[in-house]
Amino acid sequence: MNLEIRWSAPALLSLAEVLEYTIVEHGERQAMKMRKQIMSAVKRITLTPKAAPIEPISEKVGFELRGLLVIKKIKVIYSVSDEAINIEYIKNTYLSDKTMLERMGYSL
């Protein structure tokens, strides 16, 4: 199942924030490695979109969100529709669900 990948604006912003933080804390080489790991995870999602567990916050937003752990601290949050995989957010796992949802545009 090879669906189109669509990135939301909050997903692109959160990806940039993760990579910027990685550059500042660990250097550009590590940021490039992190980007490759995230993109590799996104590619895995296209092969088996329903393999990652459903996120508990799905109930709060009213549709199914799934989360694939890239490394211990980074998770790709996404949804699946008939025509595409929607990358919704690149989450630092220390970030609260409430803050993530607010950054995604949900007011809870």
N, C-alpha and C positions, 0 to 999 in steps of 0.2 A: 504494500500500500504506500505509494509515493505521492503524498499530498503536497500542495504548494505551501510554502512557509511564509507567513505574514508576521511582521514585527509591529507591535503597537508603539506609539510614541513613548509611553512610560517604560516599555521594555528597552527601547534604544537608549533612553536616558539612564536607566539603571545599569545597563551594560557599560556605558561610558563611565559612570561613577565607579563601578567595580574595577575597571581597567585603570582609571586615574588613581584610585587608591592603591592599587597594586604597584603602579609605577613609583609613586611616592614612597611607599613602605618597602618595596622589594626590588625595584629597578625595572627598566624597560624590557629586559630579556624575560623576566618572570611574567610581565604583563602579556607579552607575546605568547608565552606558554599557556597562560590562563585563557586568552582569547581562543587559542586552538582547542583547548579542553572544552570550552563552552560550545564552540561550533561543532565539535565532534559529538557532544551530547545532543545538540539540535538535530544533527544528521541521524543519530540513533532513534530519536523520536519519530522521524519520518518513516523509518522502517517498521516500528512497532508503536504506534501512537497511544495505544491503550495499556501499555505495559507498566507505566509509572503509576504509583498510587494516587488516588483521588485525595485532594487536599481538604481538610476539615472546613476551611473557609468557604468552600463551594456553597454551603447552605446559606451563608450570609449574602453572597452575590447573586444567587438564583440560577447559576449554571455551573457545570462541572469544570473545575480547575484541577489539573494534575501537576505534580512536582517531581522533577527528576534531579536527583542530587548529582552535582558535577564533582565537587570535592566536599569535604566536611562542612565548609562554611558557605558554599555557593549552590543555589538550586535554581533550575529553570522552571518557571511557572508558566503553564500553557493550557490552552483549551483546544478541543478538536471539533471541527464542524464537518459537514459532508464534503466541502470543497477545499478546506485548508486546515493547517495547524497554525494556531495563533499564539505566538510567543507574547505573553502578557507582561512578564516581569523577570528580571534576573535578581534573585533575592539573596542577600547576605542573611544566613540563617539566624543571626543574632538580632535582626530587625523584627520588630513585632508585626504580627499579622495586621493589626489595626493601622499602623503607620504605612505598611505596604499598600493596603487597600485605599487609604487616603491618597497616596501618591498615584495610584491607578485611577483615581477619580471617583471612588465610592465614598459616600459619607454614611457612616454607620453609627 
